[in-house]
Amino acid sequence: LYRGIDRRDVILLHPEDVRRLGLKNDQRVTVRSEVGEMTNILVREYEDIRPGNAAMYCPEANKLVPRHLDPHSKTPAFKNILVEVTPSPGKAPSSEVFEIPTVIKSTREKMKSC
């Protein structure tokens, strides 16, 4: 088990974000980025992630990753991807945009100065 998670078809969100979005652990959601979409992903509360951020596993989440470089670090953009999380069809129409996976702003600023 990695991070105590027993499967890989999940999106890890801080518990505050799960509640704010009206979601529940193991609820099915759709995760969309500018280049792809993943359906039937399970929400998992994960306290070690900052609110407003999300994490998913690679290579499963590769279809959400754009094929351009991050403008700040000049590296592949897989550490700074905006995604929208919406409940699977038939659920309340709540949604939110997150950065995936967790990116700490101070680290991004340090990378700019390199």
N, C-alpha and C positions, 0 to 999 in steps of 0.2 A: 504494500500500500504506500502510495506517495502522498504526503500531506494528509494522511488519514482518509483519503478518498478511495472508495472501492471500485470505481469505474472511471471511464475517460470521456463519456458523452455528457459532460457537465460544464456549467459556467459557475465559477466561484465568485460570490458577491458578499460584501460585508452585510451582517444581519440588519443594520439600519437601512441599507438600500433595499433589501428584500422586503422589509416591512413598509418602507415608503412607497414602493411600487405595488403594494398589495399582493405580493407573491408569497409562496410558501416553499419550504424545502421539498425537493422532488417534484415540483410543479414543472410541467413541460412548457418551454418557451421557444421562440424563434429569435435567433441572433443574426443581425444584418450589419454588414459593413458597406463601404462604397463599392466593393468588388464582388461580394458573395453573401450567401445566406446559408444558415444551418438551422434545420427544423428539429423539433422533438428533443431539444437539449434540456437536461434536468438542472434546475436551480439548486445550488448547494450553498448554505451559509458558511462563510469562512472568516472568522474573526481576525486573522492575521493579514488581511488585505485592507487597504485604506478605503474608507467610504468614497464613492464616486469612481472607483476603479473596479476592474473585473479581471479574471484570469481564466484561460482555457488551455487545454493540452495541445501540443504539437506532436505529430503532424496533423492530428484531426482538425485543428482550426486553421490549417494553411489556406483553405479556400476563402478565408476572410482577410488574408494578407495581400495588400497591394504590391505590385512588382516595381515599386520605385523606392528611392532612398529617403530616409528621414532627413528633413531639411536642417535639423539641428546637429545631429551626430554624423551625418553622411554615411550611415550604415543602413542595412535593410530595415524597413519600417515595422518589423514584427513586434517591436516593443512600444509602439505608440500608434494604436489603431482605434479609431472611434467606432463604436458599435452601438446599435440600438437593440434593446431587449424588449420583446413584446410577448405577452401570454399567447399560448397556442390558440388556434381558433376556438371560439365558444367561450372564451374568458373575457374579463373586463378589458377595455381598450386602453390600459395604462402602458406607458412606454417611457424609456429613459435612455440617454446616450452616456456611454462609459468609455474610458480608455482601457485598452486591454493589451497585454497584461499590465500589472502595476508599474507605473513610471513615477519616480520621485522627482519633482520639479527641480530641486537643488542639484540632483545628479545631472539633469539635462543642462542646467546652466553651466556646470563644470565642464561638460563635454563641449559646449560651445566655445569655451576658452582654449581648448586644445589646439 
